[in-house]
Amino acid sequence: MNIIKKVITLNDGRTIEIETGKLAKQADGSVVVKMGGTMLLAAVTCAKEARPEADFMPLSVDYKEKFAAAGRYPGGFLKREGRPSDYEILVSRLIDRALRPLFPNDFHAEVFVNVFLISAEKDIMPDALAGLAASAALAVSDIPFNGPISEVRVGRVNGEFVINPSFSQLEEADLDIMVGATHDNIMMVEGEMKEVSEAVMLDAIKFAHQEIKKHCKVQMELMEETGKTVKRAYSHEENDEEVRKAVESFCYDRCYAIARSGEDKHARSDAFEALKEEFMQTIPEEEREAKALMVSRYYHEVEKRAMRRMILDEGIRLDGRTTKEIRPIWCEIDYLPQAHGSAIFTRGETQSLTTVTMGTKLDMKEMDEVLIQGTEQFVLHYNFPPFSTGEARPSRGTGRREIGHGNLAHRALKSMVPVGQENPYAIRVVSDILESNGSSSMATVCAGTLALMDAGIKIKKPVSGIAMGLITDQGNKKFAILSDILGDEDHLGDMDFKVTGTRDGITATQMDIKVDGLPYQVLEQALEQARQGRLHIMDEMMKTISEPRAEYKPHVPRIVQITIPNSFIGAVIGTGGKVIQEIQKTTGTTITITEEGEFGIVDIFGENKEGMDAALATIKAITTVPQVGEVYTGKVISILEFGAFIEILPGKEGLLHISELDWKKVEKVEDVVNVGETVTVKLLEVDERSGKMRLSRKALLEKPEGYVEPERKPRPSGGDRDRNNRGFSRSNDRGNPRGRSGDRHR
C-alpha cells in the first residue's frame, strides 16, 4: 500500500488529517478525512464515456451517516440504515453546490461522489468536513475537475469567529454559516444568523476563505504526491463551427428582440422555442436529428448572451423592470377559514399559499440522527407541484430541491418563532407553491411570516426575504445586480443569492457564485441592494398585517400549562399510565408532561373549555398537598369495622374513625356512611413519619349542648393496633407522591 497522509492545522491547534491509499482503492479516488475521533470516507467514480444524449454534467452526490460510527443502532424494524434523512440530503446539497460549477463545461460523463461518516465524536460536526473529503477524493483521481475546494463552518461566539465550531460552541453562536470556496474564489455560502449586519456576514465569509486557502494548498500537494496533476483526456461534445456561426447569425438579433419584448414567462419561452425550431428548418432534413443536440447547445449560448447583453447595456430586464425594481406584491391572510393560520403571498408570477397548524408536544418532530437526537418544536415544509410552472407531469413526492428550499425558509424564520415556555404549541408551517417564476423559497419566508401572525403566534419580529442575481461581462469590468430575480435570470446569471431578515438584521442566507474572481466590493454592493429590497417587501407585507393577532382563532385548540413538583409526576401518570389515561378519556383532552430539573411541565390540550377545566382541576387535586385543618369533600372508598377510608383528593385517602363520625355513639359505620357516598370531613392530623391522615366528620357538626366526652379506653399496644388496622390511614402508593410507578407519559 502506498499510504499518503497530509495534515491541516487550524488556528486553535486542532488538526485535520487527510489519508489516501488505504481504503477503497478500486474507486477512481478515495480519502479518509479525520478530525479528533470523527472520520469520513469519500470515494469518487466516473464513467469511462458520456451517454450520447448527455449535454449536461450528470453529477450525483450522496452523504451517508453510519449509526455504528457513534456506537448506535438504527431505529425501525429492520435495524439498518434506510433512505437518506433530510439532514443527509442537506449535506449532500452543500457538497454538490460547491463542486458542480467546477467541472469543465464540455465534460458530460457521469460522476458519483459518496461520503460516509464512519466514526463520530459526539461534539464534532461532521458536515463541515464533508466538502473537504469530497474534493480531496477528486484531487487524488484522474477525473477532470477545476478544484480543489474546501468547505468550512464559521460560527461567531461571544463576538469572535470560530472555524468548525463544535455542537456545544454553536449553541452560543449568533452566526452559523457554511462557506465553500476554491483557493481564489467563493463558490457557496449558506447559513443562519440572529439579526447580524451585512458587514458581519461579509467578514465571516472572508474569515472562512483564509482557512479554505490552507485546505486547498494541502490538496494540491496531495495531487503532486499521488501523481494526479494531469487528468484524463475526454471528448464529449461534437462541434461544428459553421453551424455555430449560422445559429449566431440567424438567431442573435431575434433573441434580443424577444428578450426586449417584455412578454410574460410562458409567452417568452414559447417565442424562444419557436425561433429555435425555425432555425432547425434551415438544416437539411436528413441532418436535423444528428445536429439537434449541437444546435440546442449553440442556441442556448446565443439566447443567454442576448439576454445578458440587454441587461448590461440597457439596464432593462426580461419583464421590463429596472435592475432594482421589485415585482408587484399582493398579500392576503385568513384565506382558509378552518386553518389555524393562513396567508397568500404573491410577487409577480410567484405565489405561495402557506398554512400554520398548532399542536401538542406529541406532534413535535422527532430527530434520530447519528449525532442529533431530540424533538423540534417548529418545522417548515415546502411543496413544489409541477403545475406551479405549468408542467404537465405527475408529482413524485418530496425531492431534494423541496427539502433544501424548505430548510432555507425554516432557518429564516426559526429564530423569530417563540419556543419553550414562551410558546407551548408545536408549530408546523407548510408552503405550497402555486406559481413559480423565481424565488419561491423567499415567497415562502414572506408567506410564513404572514401566516404565523394570522395564527396569533407571537413572533418576535416579522421576516422578509429576497433573491438577488448578478450579470457580469468578461473580467467583471461591467456588472448589473438584479433585485428579485426571475427564473430565467437565475439560470443565465453569474450569482444567485437569497437573503432573509428582519428590519434589524439578517436571519438566513444562501449564495451560489458561478463566476471567477468576484470582488468583495461587488458582493458588498449586492448585499446592500438586497437589504433595501428586503425592506421594501417588508413594507408591502405590513400593509396586510403588521403584528400577530391578539388572540388565537376560536377553532384553535387551547393549551393550559402548569408546573408541578417533580415528585408528583408519577402520581399524575399513575401505574402504567392509568391515571393520566383516565383523565384524558373522561375530559376529552390531550395531556403531556415534560420533566425539567426539579419540576414537571404539564400541558393540557383541548378544544372544549369544560373538559380542560375538569382536567386541570383533577391534576391540581392530585398535586395538592393536604393541609391540616382544611375541609375536604371526599368519596367513601371502603368500610371496615373501625371506620371508613375517604379519598379526599385523587390518590389521597385518610381514615375516618368510627369515633369521628358523630358526637353521639355510632354502633355501626354503615349507619352514617356507605361506600360510594360523598362526605365532608376535616383533616385533623398527618403522621410525619408515614404520611397517614386522620379525618373527622363530627368536627364539622355542632357540638350537642351538655355533651360529655366519654371515658377513653386504653389504646392497644403497637402490635395490636397494626393487627387491627387502627392507624390513621391505609398505605396507598397513589397517596404518596414519591411512590411513582409506570412509564412517564411524555
C-alpha positions in Angstrom: 0.0 0.0 0.0 1.2 3.5 -0.9 -0.3 5.4 2.0 0.0 9.2 1.9 -1.0 11.4 4.8 -1.3 15.2 4.9 -2.2 17.4 8.0 -4.0 20.7 8.1 -3.5 22.7 11.4 -6.3 25.1 12.4 -5.6 28.4 14.1 -6.5 27.0 17.5 -4.2 24.0 17.2 -6.7 21.3 16.2 -5.7 19.2 13.2 -7.4 17.7 10.2 -5.7 14.6 8.6 -6.2 13.5 5.0 -5.2 9.9 4.2 -5.3 8.1 0.9 -4.1 4.7 -0.4 -5.5 2.6 2.4 -9.3 2.3 1.9 -11.5 1.9 -1.3 -8.6 1.7 -3.7 -10.7 0.5 -6.6 -12.5 3.8 -6.7 -11.1 6.4 -9.1 -10.2 8.4 -5.9 -10.7 7.9 -2.2 -9.6 9.5 1.0 -10.3 9.4 4.7 -10.6 12.7 6.5 -10.1 12.7 10.2 -10.6 15.3 12.9 -10.4 14.1 16.5 -12.4 10.9 16.7 -14.5 11.8 13.6 -13.7 10.1 10.3 -15.2 10.4 6.9 -14.6 8.2 3.9 -15.0 9.8 0.5 -14.9 7.8 -2.7 -15.4 9.1 -6.3 -16.0 7.2 -9.5 -16.6 8.3 -13.1 -18.0 6.6 -16.2 -15.5 6.0 -19.0 -17.7 7.7 -21.6 -20.6 10.1 -21.6 -24.0 9.0 -22.8 -24.6 10.0 -26.4 -27.6 12.3 -25.5 -25.9 14.0 -22.5 -25.4 17.7 -22.8 -25.0 18.5 -19.1 -22.9 17.4 -16.1 -24.5 14.3 -14.6 -23.2 14.6 -11.0 -24.6 12.6 -8.1 -23.5 13.4 -4.6 -24.6 11.2 -1.6 -23.6 11.8 2.0 -24.5 9.0 4.4 -24.0 8.6 8.2 -23.4 5.2 9.6 -25.1 4.6 13.0 -22.2 2.4 14.1 -20.0 5.4 13.8 -21.4 6.6 17.1 -22.0 3.2 18.6 -25.7 3.3 18.0 -28.4 1.1 16.4 -30.6 2.4 13.7 -34.3 2.7 14.6 -37.1 0.8 12.8 -37.9 -2.8 12.4 -35.1 -3.7 10.0 -32.4 -2.1 12.2 -30.4 -0.9 9.2 -29.8 2.5 7.6 -32.6 3.3 5.2 -33.4 6.1 2.8 -31.4 9.3 3.4 -32.7 11.6 6.1 -33.4 15.3 5.5 -30.1 16.2 7.2 -28.1 13.8 4.9 -29.8 15.3 1.9 -28.9 18.8 3.0 -25.3 17.9 3.5 -25.3 16.3 0.0 -26.6 19.5 -1.5 -23.9 21.6 0.3 -21.2 19.4 -1.3 -22.9 19.4 -4.7 -23.3 23.1 -4.9 -19.6 23.7 -4.4 -18.4 21.0 -6.7 -20.8 21.2 -9.7 -19.7 24.6 -11.2 -16.0 23.4 -11.3 -16.4 20.5 -13.7 -15.5 21.5 -17.3 -18.5 22.7 -19.3 -17.9 20.1 -22.0 -17.4 17.2 -19.6 -20.6 15.0 -19.5 -19.5 11.7 -18.1 -21.4 10.5 -15.0 -19.6 11.2 -11.8 -20.6 9.7 -8.4 -19.4 11.2 -5.1 -20.0 9.2 -2.0 -19.1 10.5 1.5 -19.7 8.2 4.6 -19.4 9.1 8.2 -17.6 6.1 9.6 -16.6 7.4 13.0 -18.3 10.1 15.0 -17.0 12.0 18.1 -20.1 13.4 19.8 -19.1 17.1 19.9 -17.6 17.4 16.4 -19.8 18.4 13.5 -19.0 16.2 10.5 -20.8 18.2 7.8 -18.1 20.8 8.0 -15.6 18.2 6.8 -17.7 16.6 4.0 -16.9 19.1 1.3 -13.1 18.8 2.0 -13.4 15.0 1.9 -15.2 15.0 -1.5 -12.8 17.5 -3.0 -9.7 15.5 -1.8 -11.1 12.3 -3.3 -11.4 14.1 -6.6 -7.9 15.6 -6.2 -6.4 12.1 -6.0 -8.4 10.8 -9.0 -7.9 11.5 -12.7 -11.4 13.0 -13.1 -11.3 16.4 -14.7 -12.1 19.0 -12.1 -11.1 22.6 -11.7 -10.6 22.5 -8.0 -9.7 21.7 -5.3 -12.3 23.3 -2.9 -13.0 23.0 0.7 -15.9 23.9 2.9 -15.7 25.2 6.5 -18.3 26.3 9.0 -17.9 29.7 10.7 -19.6 30.4 14.0 -19.4 33.7 15.9 -19.2 33.0 19.6 -19.0 36.0 22.1 -18.1 38.2 19.2 -15.3 36.1 17.9 -15.2 34.0 14.7 -14.5 30.3 15.1 -13.7 27.8 12.3 -15.6 24.5 12.5 -17.1 25.1 16.0 -18.4 22.1 18.0 -22.0 21.4 18.7 -21.7 22.9 22.2 -19.9 26.1 20.9 -22.6 26.6 18.2 -25.3 26.7 20.9 -23.9 30.1 22.0 -23.3 31.4 18.5 -25.2 34.3 16.8 -23.9 33.3 13.3 -23.6 29.9 11.7 -22.6 29.7 8.1 -21.0 27.2 5.8 -18.7 28.5 3.1 -17.3 26.6 0.1 -14.5 28.0 -2.0 -11.5 27.4 -4.2 -8.1 28.9 -3.4 -9.2 32.0 -5.3 -13.0 32.2 -5.3 -16.0 31.9 -3.1 -18.4 29.3 -4.6 -21.1 28.7 -2.0 -22.4 30.2 1.3 -25.3 29.0 3.4 -26.3 29.6 6.9 -28.4 31.3 9.6 -27.9 34.3 11.8 -29.5 36.1 14.7 -30.1 39.5 13.0 -26.4 40.3 12.2 -25.4 43.0 9.8 -24.3 42.6 6.2 -20.8 43.7 7.2 -20.6 41.0 9.8 -21.7 38.4 7.3 -19.1 39.6 4.8 -16.3 39.5 7.4 -17.3 35.9 8.3 -17.0 34.9 4.6 -13.6 36.5 4.3 -12.5 34.7 7.6 -13.7 31.4 6.1 -11.8 31.9 2.9 -8.5 32.4 4.6 -8.8 29.0 6.2 -10.0 27.4 3.0 -6.9 28.5 1.2 -4.8 26.4 3.5 -7.0 23.4 2.8 -6.7 23.9 -1.0 -2.9 24.2 -0.7 -2.6 20.8 1.1 -4.8 19.1 -1.5 -2.6 20.5 -4.3 0.4 18.9 -2.5 -1.6 15.7 -2.3 -2.2 15.8 -6.0 1.5 16.1 -6.6 2.5 13.3 -4.3 -0.1 10.9 -5.9 0.8 11.9 -9.4 -2.7 13.1 -10.3 -1.9 16.6 -11.5 -2.8 15.5 -15.1 -6.4 14.4 -15.5 -7.9 12.0 -18.1 -8.4 13.1 -21.7 -12.0 13.3 -22.9 -14.1 14.4 -25.9 -17.8 14.5 -25.1 -19.0 17.2 -27.5 -19.1 17.3 -31.3 -18.7 20.8 -32.6 -19.2 22.4 -36.0 -18.1 26.0 -36.3 -20.2 26.6 -39.4 -23.3 25.6 -37.5 -22.3 27.7 -34.6 -21.9 30.8 -36.9 -25.2 30.0 -38.6 -27.1 29.9 -35.3 -25.4 33.2 -34.2 -26.3 34.9 -37.5 -29.9 33.7 -37.7 -30.9 33.9 -34.0 -29.0 36.6 -32.0 -30.9 39.7 -33.1 -34.2 37.9 -32.9 -33.3 36.5 -29.5 -32.5 40.0 -28.4 -35.9 41.3 -29.7 -37.8 38.5 -27.8 -35.9 39.3 -24.6 -36.7 43.0 -25.1 -40.4 42.4 -25.7 -41.4 42.2 -22.0 -43.6 39.2 -22.6 -44.6 37.0 -19.7 -42.8 33.8 -18.8 -44.7 31.4 -21.0 -45.1 33.7 -24.0 -41.4 34.4 -23.9 -40.5 30.7 -23.6 -42.8 29.8 -26.5 -41.2 32.5 -28.7 -37.7 31.3 -27.9 -38.6 27.7 -28.7 -40.4 28.8 -31.9 -37.2 30.6 -33.1 -35.0 27.6 -32.4 -37.5 25.4 -34.4 -37.5 27.9 -37.2 -33.7 27.7 -37.4 -33.8 23.9 -37.4 -35.9 24.1 -40.6 -32.9 25.7 -42.3 -30.9 22.5 -41.8 -31.4 19.7 -44.4 -33.9 17.2 -43.1 -31.5 14.3 -43.3 -29.1 16.2 -41.0 -31.5 17.5 -38.4 -31.6 14.6 -36.0 -27.8 14.3 -35.9 -27.3 18.0 -35.3 -30.2 18.6 -32.9 -28.1 18.4 -29.7 -25.4 20.6 -31.2 -27.9 23.3 -32.3 -29.6 23.3 -28.9 -26.3 23.9 -27.3 -25.3 26.7 -29.6 -28.8 28.3 -29.5 -28.8 28.3 -25.7 -25.5 30.1 -25.7 -26.9 32.7 -28.1 -30.1 33.1 -26.1 -28.1 33.5 -22.9 -25.7 36.1 -24.4 -28.5 38.2 -25.9 -30.4 38.4 -22.6 -27.2 39.2 -20.7 -26.2 42.0 -23.1 -29.6 43.6 -22.9 -29.4 43.8 -19.1 -25.7 45.0 -19.1 -26.1 47.5 -22.0 -29.6 48.9 -21.4 -30.3 48.1 -17.8 -33.6 46.5 -18.9 -34.7 43.1 -17.7 -36.8 40.4 -19.3 -40.0 41.6 -17.8 -39.2 45.3 -18.5 -38.1 46.2 -14.9 -35.0 48.1 -13.9 -32.3 46.3 -12.0 -33.5 47.5 -8.6 -37.3 47.2 -9.2 -39.3 44.7 -7.3 -42.3 43.0 -8.9 -45.8 43.9 -7.8 -46.8 42.3 -4.5 -50.2 41.4 -3.1 -51.0 39.5 0.1 -54.0 38.1 1.9 -54.4 36.5 5.3 -57.1 34.2 6.8 -57.9 32.8 3.3 -58.5 29.3 4.6 -61.3 29.6 7.3 -60.5 26.3 9.1 -56.7 26.5 9.1 -55.2 27.8 12.4 -53.4 30.4 10.3 -53.1 31.0 6.5 -51.7 33.5 4.0 -51.2 34.1 0.3 -48.1 35.9 -0.8 -47.8 36.8 -4.5 -44.9 38.6 -6.1 -45.1 38.8 -9.8 -45.6 35.3 -11.2 -44.5 33.6 -7.9 -47.2 32.6 -5.4 -47.2 30.7 -2.1 -50.2 29.6 -0.1 -49.0 28.9 3.4 -50.7 27.4 6.4 -49.9 27.2 10.1 -51.0 24.3 12.3 -50.6 24.3 16.1 -50.3 21.0 18.0 -49.1 19.5 21.3 -45.7 18.3 22.3 -46.7 14.9 20.9 -46.8 16.5 17.5 -43.2 17.7 17.6 -40.8 16.4 15.0 -38.6 13.6 16.4 -35.0 13.7 15.4 -33.0 10.5 15.5 -29.8 11.2 13.5 -26.4 9.6 14.3 -25.3 12.6 16.4 -28.6 14.6 16.8 -31.5 13.3 18.9 -34.4 15.1 20.4 -37.5 17.0 19.2 -38.1 20.0 17.1 -40.9 22.3 18.1 -41.0 24.4 14.9 -41.0 22.8 11.5 -41.5 24.1 8.0 -42.4 22.1 4.9 -42.2 23.3 1.3 -44.0 21.7 -1.7 -43.4 22.5 -5.3 -46.1 20.8 -7.5 -45.4 20.6 -11.3 -48.4 22.7 -12.1 -46.7 25.7 -10.4 -44.6 26.1 -13.6 -47.3 24.9 -16.0 -45.6 21.5 -16.4 -47.8 18.5 -17.4 -46.2 15.7 -15.4 -47.0 13.7 -12.3 -45.8 14.7 -8.9 -43.3 12.1 -7.5 -43.2 13.2 -3.9 -40.7 15.3 -2.0 -37.3 15.8 -3.7 -34.0 17.2 -2.7 -35.0 20.6 -4.0 -38.1 20.8 -1.8 -36.0 19.8 1.3 -33.3 22.4 0.5 -35.7 25.2 -0.1 -37.8 24.3 3.0 -34.6 24.3 5.1 -33.7 27.8 4.0 -37.1 29.1 4.8 -37.1 27.3 8.2 -33.7 28.8 9.1 -35.0 32.3 8.1 -38.0 32.1 10.5 -36.9 29.9 13.4 -35.1 32.4 15.5 -38.2 34.6 15.4 -40.6 31.9 16.5 -41.1 31.6 20.2 -40.3 28.1 21.7 -40.1 26.5 25.1 -42.0 28.1 27.9 -42.7 31.2 25.7 -44.9 29.0 23.5 -46.4 25.6 24.5 -47.5 24.7 20.9 -45.8 22.6 18.3 -45.9 24.7 15.1 -45.9 23.4 11.6 -45.7 25.8 8.6 -46.5 24.4 5.1 -45.8 26.4 2.0 -47.5 25.2 -1.2 -46.1 26.9 -4.3 -48.9 27.6 -6.7 -47.0 29.7 -9.2 -43.3 29.9 -9.7 -41.1 32.3 -11.7 -38.1 32.9 -9.4 -37.5 32.8 -5.7 -40.3 30.6 -4.4 -38.3 30.0 -1.2 -38.3 33.7 -0.4 -42.1 33.8 -1.1 -42.3 31.0 1.5 -40.5 33.1 4.1 -42.8 36.1 3.5 -46.0 34.0 3.4 -44.8 32.1 6.5 -44.4 35.3 8.4 -47.9 36.5 7.5 -49.5 33.1 8.3 -47.8 32.9 11.7 -49.1 36.4 12.6 -52.6 35.4 11.3 -52.5 32.4 13.6 -51.7 34.6 16.6 -48.2 33.2 17.2 -46.3 35.9 18.9 -43.3 36.0 16.6 -40.5 38.3 17.8 -40.3 40.3 14.6 -41.5 39.9 11.0 -39.1 38.4 8.4 -39.0 39.0 4.7 -36.7 37.6 2.0 -35.4 38.5 -1.4 -33.5 36.7 -4.2 -30.7 38.6 -5.9 -28.8 38.0 -9.1 -25.7 39.2 -10.9 -24.7 39.6 -14.5 -21.1 40.4 -15.4 -19.1 40.7 -18.6 -15.7 39.2 -19.1 -13.3 40.2 -16.3 -16.1 41.6 -14.2 -15.4 45.1 -15.6 -19.1 45.7 -16.0 -21.8 44.2 -13.9 -25.5 44.5 -13.0 -27.0 43.5 -9.7 -30.6 42.3 -10.1 -33.2 42.6 -7.3 -36.0 40.0 -7.1 -34.8 37.7 -9.9 -36.9 35.8 -12.4 -36.3 32.1 -13.0 -34.6 32.8 -16.3 -32.3 35.4 -14.7 -31.3 32.8 -12.1 -30.4 30.4 -14.9 -28.5 32.8 -17.0 -26.8 34.8 -14.2 -23.4 34.6 -12.5 -24.6 34.6 -8.9 -27.8 33.6 -7.2 -28.1 34.6 -3.6 -31.0 34.8 -1.2 -31.1 37.0 1.9 -33.8 37.0 4.7 -34.1 39.1 7.7 -35.9 41.5 10.0 -35.6 45.2 9.8 -32.7 44.9 12.2 -30.5 42.3 10.5 -30.0 39.1 8.5 -31.5 35.8 9.7 -30.5 33.4 6.9 -28.7 33.4 3.5 -28.0 31.1 0.6 -25.5 32.0 -2.1 -24.2 30.3 -5.2 -21.5 32.1 -7.2 -20.8 30.9 -10.8 -18.1 33.4 -11.9 -14.4 33.5 -11.1 -12.8 36.4 -9.3 -15.8 38.2 -8.0 -14.6 41.2 -6.0 -15.8 41.6 -2.4 -16.8 45.1 -3.3 -19.4 43.8 -5.7 -20.7 41.4 -3.1 -20.9 44.2 -0.6 -22.9 46.3 -3.0 -25.2 43.4 -3.7 -25.9 42.8 0.0 -26.8 46.5 0.4 -29.2 46.4 -2.6 -30.7 43.2 -1.1 -31.3 45.0 2.2 -33.1 47.8 0.5 -35.2 45.4 -1.5 -36.0 43.3 1.6 -37.2 46.3 3.5 -39.5 47.3 0.5 -41.0 43.8 0.6 -41.5 44.1 4.3 -43.4 47.4 3.9 -45.7 45.7 1.4 -46.4 42.8 3.8 -47.1 45.1 6.7 -50.0 46.7 4.8 -51.8 43.3 5.2 -51.0 42.6 8.9 -48.4 44.4 10.9 -48.4 42.4 14.2 -49.7 39.0 15.4 -53.3 38.7 16.2 -54.1 39.4 19.9 -55.9 36.1 20.3 -55.9 32.7 18.6 -58.8 31.9 16.3 -61.9 30.4 18.0 -61.3 26.9 16.5 -57.7 26.7 17.5 -57.3 24.2 20.3 -56.1 25.8 23.5 -53.2 24.7 25.8 -53.2 25.3 29.5 -49.7 24.9 31.1 -48.9 24.4 34.7 -45.8 23.5 36.7 -45.9 20.7 39.3 -43.1 19.4 41.6 -41.1 16.7 40.1 -42.2 14.3 42.9 -45.8 14.4 41.7 -45.2 13.3 38.1 -45.6 9.7 39.0 -48.9 10.4 40.8 -50.4 12.2 37.8 -49.3 9.4 35.4 -50.3 6.5 37.7 -49.3 2.9 37.4 -48.8 2.1 33.7 -50.3 5.5 32.8 -53.7 4.5 34.3 -54.4 7.9 35.9 -53.4 10.2 33.1 -55.2 8.0 30.5 -58.4 8.1 32.6 -58.2 11.9 32.8 -57.8 12.2 29.1 -60.6 9.8 28.4 -63.1 11.5 30.7 -62.3 15.1 29.8 -61.6 14.7 26.0 -58.1 16.3 26.4 -54.6 15.5 25.5 -52.0 15.8 28.3 -48.3 15.8 28.1 -45.7 16.0 30.9 -42.1 17.1 30.4 -39.6 16.8 33.2 -37.3 19.8 33.5 -35.0 19.7 36.5 -37.0 19.7 39.8 -40.3 20.4 38.0 -42.7 18.8 35.6 -44.3 21.0 32.9 -47.9 19.8 32.3 -49.6 20.8 29.1 -53.4 20.3 28.8 -54.5 20.5 25.1 -58.2 20.5 24.1 -61.0 22.2 22.2 -63.6 22.1 25.0 -63.2 24.6 27.8 -65.2 22.5 30.3 -63.1 19.4 29.6 -59.9 21.4 30.0 -61.1 22.9 33.3 -62.0 19.5 34.6 -58.6 18.0 33.6 -56.9 21.0 35.2 -58.9 20.6 38.4 -58.1 16.9 38.6 -54.3 17.4 38.2 -54.3 20.2 40.7 -56.1 18.0 43.1 -53.6 15.2 42.6 -50.7 17.5 43.1 -52.2 19.4 46.1 -50.6 18.6 49.5 -53.4 18.1 52.1 -53.3 20.7 54.8 -54.2 20.0 58.5 -57.3 22.0 59.4 -58.7 22.2 55.9 -62.1 20.8 55.0 -62.4 18.4 52.1 -65.4 16.6 50.4 -64.4 13.1 49.5 -65.7 9.8 48.4 -66.1 6.7 50.7 -63.7 4.1 49.2 -64.1 1.3 51.7 -65.6 0.5 55.1 -64.2 -1.6 57.9 -65.4 -2.3 61.4 -63.5 0.6 63.0 -64.1 3.3 60.3 -64.2 4.3 56.7 -61.4 5.2 54.2 -62.2 8.5 52.4 -60.5 9.7 49.2 -60.3 13.5 50.0 -58.1 14.2 46.9 -57.3 12.0 43.9 -55.0 9.3 45.2 -55.0 10.6 48.8 -57.0 8.6 51.3 -57.4 9.1 55.0 -59.1 7.2 57.9 -62.4 8.5 59.2 -62.5 6.5 62.5 -65.9 5.4 63.8 -65.4 7.7 66.8 -65.1 10.7 64.5 -68.4 10.1 62.6 -70.7 11.8 65.0 -70.8 13.3 68.5 -73.2 10.6 69.5 -72.1 7.0 69.8 -72.2 5.1 66.5 -72.6 1.4 66.7 -72.1 0.6 63.0 -70.2 2.7 60.4 -72.9 2.0 57.8 -75.4 3.8 60.0 -73.7 7.0 58.9 -71.8 6.5 55.6 -71.8 3.9 52.8 -69.3 3.0 50.1 -69.6 5.4 47.1 -71.2 8.2 49.1 -69.6 11.6 49.4 -68.8 13.0 52.8 -67.4 16.3 54.1 -64.6 15.9 56.6 -61.8 17.9 58.3 -58.2 16.9 58.2 -57.1 16.6 61.9 -53.7 15.2 61.6 -51.0 13.9 59.3 -48.4 11.5 60.7 -45.0 13.0 59.9 -43.3 9.6 59.5 -45.8 7.6 57.5 -47.9 10.4 55.9 -51.1 8.8 57.1 -54.1 11.1 57.6 -56.8 11.2 60.4 -60.1 12.7 59.4 -63.2 13.8 61.3 -66.8 14.3 60.3 -68.1 15.3 63.8 -65.6 18.2 63.9 -67.9 19.9 61.3 -71.1 19.2 63.3 -72.4 21.4 66.0 -71.5 20.0 69.4 -74.6 19.0 71.3 -75.5 21.1 74.4 -74.3 19.4 77.6 -72.2 17.0 75.7 -69.8 15.0 78.0 -66.7 13.5 76.5 -66.9 9.7 77.0 -64.2 8.0 79.0 -61.5 6.7 76.6 -60.3 3.1 76.9 -56.6 2.5 77.0 -55.1 2.3 73.4 -53.9 -1.2 72.4 -50.3 -1.9 72.0 -48.5 -1.2 68.8 -48.7 -4.8 67.6 -52.4 -5.0 68.3 -53.0 -1.6 66.6 -51.3 -2.7 63.5 -53.1 -6.0 63.5 -56.5 -4.4 63.9 -55.5 -1.8 61.2 -56.4 1.1 63.5 -53.7 3.6 62.2 -54.5 6.9 60.6 -54.9 5.6 57.0 -54.0 2.6 54.9 -50.9 2.6 52.8 -51.6 3.7 49.2 -49.0 4.3 46.5 -51.2 6.9 44.9 -51.3 8.8 48.2 -47.5 9.0 48.3 -46.3 11.4 45.6 -42.9 9.8 45.7 -44.3 6.3 45.2 -44.2 6.6 41.5 -44.5 3.6 39.2 -45.2 3.1 35.5 -43.7 5.0 32.5 -43.9 8.7 32.3 -46.3 10.0 29.6 -44.3 12.4 27.5 
